[in-house]
């Protein structure tokens, strides 16, 4: 029989739980005795991937309770809290009483009691709790289960086995439908396999590797990024460049033909259409639009002249739910929380790519702090993967 013990208060049996709900916040005490059965507690899925700035759901499961389940106290932790944090906890319907306590090291202690004996003898594949985990930066982290209490319905306690769950935190913003995805020099985290696309035009395009590994960068230093002027030039660096057009370009100089002198090593120039979840190859006649991100490969460092249209100063950009290839409007760096204020309720993550170093920069997270702060600036001429939880629109009249 389970008993809840509180300092300076009496011990109450399960028959009186409904009257002493507040006592549950104290340590759960259980009758002595060890059950001969040893259930297995596991994190499901045992391996998963979550992108930087996003969340994923996992379950804490038990495979078998030979003598039922009276209640538990568990502590769940992440082995690398800089990469993966443990967020919200949801308890299953059988938990008549439940509690969660968070600690400064990022771990969370969870308690639940089955007053109605829903989890009876022989119960299998029992959900103990659901967790939401958040990806903070590239890396890997194990989710650890530590058992303090796991009691059966006949006055004994289990001596369970536990397994960990491995979560890989990756960049995640490259849409899964791309026929070919840009591959920076530095290796990436795993991404979903993409379908084979039959092409009518032969062009060597960015390659996709089936698997990647990520080597964390100890410290990130922003690479050289030019600030545009009225007669400006766009700097391209050797390798892949994630770029955007900061203002409307002059007629006759507003197509992808401005990149005709770029040695792309046979690779195509790409844009991404979130509304149709597809990559589009640019041709010489493709109009380059402000606030749209483009991927271009350059075999060497070079400058591309840009000539602006001084008569067209406003822009409207529709953003779709999901990952958008996006670029800031204007010629001055602007904080993300300011530039994205029209969609402040709907954007979660902006992720830039450092072309000089061929690595992903730390994510800018809506409401984030430190290196993930949304006070960090969006840089003109750079492209960003921008994640939206719902459709939104940015209208700029300047």
VOGU-3710 file (C-alpha; in Angstrom, 3 decimals, decimal comma):
1> xxxxxxxxxx> 0,000/0,000/0,000  1,345/3,442/-0,931  1,751/6,067/1,706  2,499/9,737/1,191  4,603/11,209/3,971  4,926/14,857/4,854  6,940/16,398/7,630  4,662/17,510/10,475  1,652/15,835/8,909  0,165/12,419/9,366
11> xxxxxxxxxx> 0,698/9,426/7,058  -2,317/8,722/4,855  -3,186/5,608/2,894  -4,455/5,523/-0,680  -8,046/5,419/0,585  -7,661/9,029/1,766  -5,677/10,493/-1,169  -8,569/12,524/-2,481  -8,729/14,462/0,775  -5,021/15,232/1,022
21> xxxxxxxxxx> -3,968/16,256/-2,486  -1,507/18,758/-1,085  0,467/16,021/0,645  1,486/14,651/-2,743  4,101/17,317/-3,114  6,115/15,545/-0,433  8,270/12,465/-0,733  6,388/9,301/-1,687  7,104/6,487/0,767  6,404/2,831/0,039
31> xxxxxxxxxx> 6,159/-0,368/1,965  9,257/-2,567/2,030  9,812/-5,577/-0,223  11,241/-6,056/-3,712  9,157/-7,511/-6,534  10,797/-10,407/-8,285  9,832/-8,977/-11,680  12,147/-6,374/-13,167  10,332/-4,153/-15,667  12,286/-2,325/-18,350
41> xxxxxxxxxx> 11,902/1,470/-18,452  12,868/3,034/-21,767  12,767/6,224/-23,785  10,734/5,882/-26,975  11,849/6,389/-29,648  15,256/5,117/-28,576  16,875/7,351/-31,231  15,541/10,523/-32,740  16,407/13,771/-34,479  15,258/17,271/-33,551
51> xxxxxxxxxx> 16,260/20,377/-35,450  17,771/23,439/-33,825  15,026/25,677/-32,463  12,366/22,986/-32,718  10,843/20,460/-30,347  10,204/16,730/-30,412  8,113/14,383/-28,274  9,324/11,270/-26,483  7,637/8,803/-24,154  8,873/7,156/-20,967
61> xxxxxxxxxx> 7,613/3,577/-21,244  7,564/0,453/-19,076  7,347/-2,930/-20,745  5,645/-4,967/-17,996  4,258/-4,690/-14,483  3,763/-8,189/-13,075  2,068/-6,963/-9,896  0,539/-3,741/-11,175  1,750/-0,209/-10,512  0,995/1,880/-7,425
71> xxxxxxxxxx> 3,188/4,855/-8,249  6,621/6,119/-9,178  9,208/8,815/-8,702  11,644/9,272/-11,610  14,247/11,852/-12,567  14,763/12,575/-16,258  17,895/14,362/-17,431  19,810/15,317/-20,582  23,522/14,553/-20,804  24,136/17,757/-22,787
81> xxxxxxxxxx> 21,814/20,561/-21,751  23,550/22,991/-24,128  22,260/20,907/-27,056  19,021/19,426/-25,730  16,714/20,641/-22,985  13,781/18,849/-21,383  10,615/20,874/-21,618  7,007/20,110/-20,819  5,774/16,919/-19,163  2,409/15,268/-19,816
91> xxxxxxxxxx> 1,077/12,528/-17,569  -1,102/9,636/-18,750  -4,768/9,366/-17,871  -4,212/6,694/-15,245  -2,186/9,114/-13,066  -4,681/10,219/-10,405  -2,033/12,436/-8,805  1,056/13,810/-10,514  3,826/16,290/-9,906  6,898/17,616/-11,689
101> xxxxxxxxxx> 9,859/19,454/-10,157  12,585/21,145/-12,167  16,175/21,538/-11,056  18,927/23,989/-11,942  20,908/21,303/-13,790  18,087/20,959/-16,338  16,718/17,684/-14,977  13,092/17,150/-14,008  11,694/14,896/-11,281  8,278/13,422/-12,023
111> xxxxxxxxxx> 5,873/11,618/-9,700  2,600/9,835/-10,371  0,208/7,687/-8,345  -2,427/5,249/-9,659  -5,214/5,554/-7,077  -7,744/3,657/-9,167  -5,472/0,673/-9,882  -5,793/1,181/-13,641  -2,353/-0,355/-14,152  -3,186/-3,802/-12,800
121> xxxxxxxxxx> -1,166/-7,022/-12,625  0,265/-8,085/-15,960  -0,060/-4,656/-17,594  2,272/-4,232/-20,568  3,622/-1,320/-22,576  2,595/1,274/-20,015  3,182/4,958/-20,686  4,629/6,648/-17,620  4,997/10,179/-19,019  5,408/12,173/-22,201
131> xxxxxxxxxx> 8,218/14,695/-22,598  8,828/17,590/-24,939  12,521/18,129/-25,717  13,982/21,190/-27,427  16,982/21,375/-29,762  19,268/24,253/-28,796  22,406/23,721/-30,862  24,026/21,028/-32,961  25,119/17,995/-31,000  23,930/14,787/-29,379
141> xxxxxxxxxx> 22,436/14,092/-25,966  21,201/11,038/-24,125  17,950/11,185/-22,168  18,579/9,402/-18,863  15,971/7,791/-16,589  16,871/7,566/-12,883  14,457/5,613/-10,693  13,864/6,672/-7,098  10,566/4,846/-6,496  8,641/2,253/-8,522
151> xxxxxxxxxx> 6,088/0,386/-6,398  3,648/-2,398/-7,177  0,102/-2,908/-5,918  0,944/-5,603/-3,364  3,239/-3,735/-1,037  6,510/-4,287/-2,855  8,804/-2,256/-5,075  10,370/-3,062/-8,397  14,071/-3,066/-9,217  13,763/-1,941/-12,840
161> xxxxxxxxxx> 16,218/-1,890/-15,676  16,506/1,310/-17,715  17,705/2,272/-21,161  18,551/5,717/-22,523  17,274/7,571/-25,551  19,677/9,268/-27,962  18,618/12,535/-29,569  20,630/14,119/-32,362  20,187/17,864/-32,638  20,730/18,973/-36,215
171> xxxxxxxxxx> 20,270/21,959/-38,443  17,036/20,550/-39,742  16,035/23,442/-41,985  16,773/21,931/-45,368  13,326/20,957/-46,674  12,869/17,232/-47,180  11,593/17,504/-50,749  14,698/19,064/-52,259  15,990/17,029/-55,209  19,498/18,167/-54,342
181> xxxxxxxxxx> 20,581/19,904/-51,176  23,586/22,215/-50,707  26,406/20,467/-48,867  28,791/22,748/-46,946  32,389/21,703/-46,558  31,808/20,909/-42,912  29,708/17,797/-42,367  26,067/17,971/-41,325  23,651/16,229/-39,034  21,379/13,528/-40,468
191> xxxxxxxxxx> 18,502/14,600/-42,684  15,638/12,592/-44,174  16,285/10,751/-47,422  14,925/12,714/-50,370  13,106/11,227/-53,352  14,795/10,759/-56,712  13,642/13,373/-59,214  13,786/12,842/-62,964  15,318/15,874/-64,607  14,821/17,067/-68,162
201> xxxxxxxxxx> 17,855/19,321/-68,096  21,258/17,949/-67,229  22,955/20,019/-64,567  25,345/19,093/-61,812  23,625/20,107/-58,626  24,538/20,153/-54,943  25,056/16,636/-53,670  23,257/14,948/-50,801  25,008/12,502/-48,545  22,867/9,761/-46,921
211> xxxxxxxxxx> 24,344/10,384/-43,476  26,361/13,048/-41,767  28,058/13,681/-38,464  28,382/17,026/-36,771  31,568/18,230/-35,134  30,573/21,040/-32,754  32,357/24,350/-33,202  33,708/25,473/-29,789  33,057/29,134/-30,422  31,344/30,868/-33,288
221> xxxxxxxxxx> 32,794/34,054/-34,725  30,726/35,817/-37,399  32,413/35,771/-40,792  33,015/38,848/-42,914  29,699/40,088/-44,268  29,568/43,186/-46,476  27,036/45,885/-45,716  25,439/47,087/-48,957  25,609/50,694/-50,117  23,783/52,535/-52,951
231> xxxxxxxxxx> 26,363/51,165/-55,391  27,056/47,883/-53,748  28,623/44,544/-54,472  27,656/41,170/-53,107  30,543/39,078/-51,805  30,507/35,379/-52,663  32,877/33,009/-50,918  34,345/29,742/-52,099  31,736/27,033/-51,578  28,045/27,376/-50,932
241> xxxxxxxxxx> 26,541/30,802/-50,286  23,086/31,395/-48,792  22,207/34,861/-50,071  19,320/37,275/-50,471  18,645/40,462/-52,394  18,284/43,409/-49,963  16,331/45,785/-52,246  14,543/45,737/-55,583  17,049/45,529/-58,436  16,976/47,815/-61,465
251> xxxxxxxxxx> 15,115/46,633/-64,547  17,393/44,709/-66,849  19,697/43,886/-63,945  17,223/42,038/-61,780  17,511/38,472/-63,036  19,790/35,574/-62,233  21,842/36,631/-65,255  23,783/38,892/-62,861  25,488/35,681/-61,692  26,631/34,746/-65,215
261> xxxxxxxxxx> 30,284/35,389/-64,290  30,141/33,173/-61,218  31,973/29,894/-61,707  29,430/27,531/-60,148  31,378/24,377/-61,042  28,363/23,145/-62,974  26,001/23,501/-60,046  22,592/25,095/-60,279  21,357/28,135/-58,384  18,396/27,284/-56,168
271> xxxxxxxxxx> 15,399/28,875/-54,523  12,843/27,104/-52,384  9,059/27,388/-52,639  7,572/26,528/-49,248  3,990/26,617/-50,549  4,667/23,664/-52,848  7,542/22,121/-50,862  9,855/22,064/-53,846  13,206/23,379/-54,965  13,345/25,542/-58,093
281> xxxxxxxxxx> 16,332/25,996/-60,375  17,020/29,552/-61,435  17,519/30,387/-65,091  19,028/33,515/-66,629  15,542/35,031/-66,881  14,441/34,296/-63,296  13,565/37,538/-61,498  15,449/37,945/-58,227  13,047/39,062/-55,492  13,846/40,865/-52,236
291> xxxxxxxxxx> 13,347/38,863/-49,024  13,868/35,576/-50,874  16,796/33,330/-50,017  18,933/31,732/-52,755  21,640/29,069/-52,721  24,586/29,625/-55,082  27,924/27,838/-55,321  31,092/29,731/-56,183  34,406/28,092/-57,036  36,277/31,154/-55,767
301> xxxxxxxxxx> 35,830/34,364/-53,785  34,363/37,110/-55,929  32,135/40,179/-55,997  28,832/40,517/-57,866  27,642/44,086/-58,597  24,068/44,972/-57,614  22,183/47,934/-59,048  19,051/48,954/-57,188  15,779/50,334/-58,508  15,400/53,670/-56,755
311> xxxxxxxxxx> 11,736/53,976/-57,763  10,460/50,816/-56,077  10,952/50,952/-52,327  8,268/48,756/-50,721  7,957/44,989/-50,548  5,504/42,334/-49,392  6,533/38,823/-48,464  4,173/35,955/-47,718  5,655/33,386/-45,371  4,252/29,879/-45,163
321> xxxxxxxxxx> 4,018/27,469/-42,284  7,290/25,515/-42,231  10,809/26,426/-43,356  11,099/29,491/-45,612  14,193/30,617/-47,524  14,191/34,214/-46,354  16,318/37,358/-46,435  16,007/40,688/-44,607  14,876/43,802/-46,487  17,050/46,898/-46,421
331> xxxxxxxxxx> 20,698/47,847/-46,395  21,293/48,006/-42,638  21,537/45,119/-40,156  18,377/44,839/-38,056  17,648/42,761/-34,984  15,567/39,687/-35,687  12,861/40,683/-33,205  12,463/43,996/-35,041  12,733/42,723/-38,626  10,261/39,917/-37,908
341> xxxxxxxxxx> 7,910/41,912/-35,678  4,983/41,619/-38,180  5,069/37,834/-37,634  6,304/37,843/-34,034  3,705/35,303/-32,941  4,417/32,871/-35,735  8,173/32,615/-36,255  10,311/30,395/-34,039  13,792/30,089/-35,560  16,061/31,891/-38,003
351> xxxxxxxxxx> 19,184/30,045/-39,092  21,980/31,614/-41,098  24,875/30,014/-42,926  28,417/31,373/-42,643  29,763/31,172/-46,196  33,349/32,130/-45,253  33,554/29,200/-42,841  31,000/26,909/-44,536  29,197/26,201/-41,260  25,782/26,906/-39,798
361> xxxxxxxxxx> 25,578/29,733/-37,334  23,855/29,355/-33,953  20,100/29,619/-34,331  18,278/32,846/-33,566  15,285/31,796/-31,473  12,189/33,896/-30,904  12,409/34,878/-27,240  15,847/33,272/-26,933  18,734/34,473/-24,804  22,505/34,574/-25,055
371> xxxxxxxxxx> 23,881/33,349/-28,368  20,321/32,336/-29,353  18,873/35,772/-28,583  16,433/37,342/-31,022  18,258/40,631/-30,498  20,968/39,315/-32,839  20,966/41,038/-36,199  19,808/39,795/-39,565  22,456/40,850/-42,079  21,570/42,297/-45,501
381> xxxxxxxxxx> 22,429/40,028/-48,447  22,435/36,927/-46,240  19,849/34,170/-46,531  18,178/32,543/-43,530  16,007/29,523/-43,005  13,005/30,956/-41,165  10,589/28,571/-39,479  6,949/29,611/-39,196  4,285/27,854/-37,134  1,569/29,457/-39,269
391> xxxxxxxx> 1,291/31,504/-42,445  2,211/35,153/-42,076  3,006/38,283/-44,079  5,562/41,061/-43,895  4,646/44,341/-45,603  7,282/47,050/-45,759  6,668/50,544/-47,113  9,855/52,579/-47,019
//
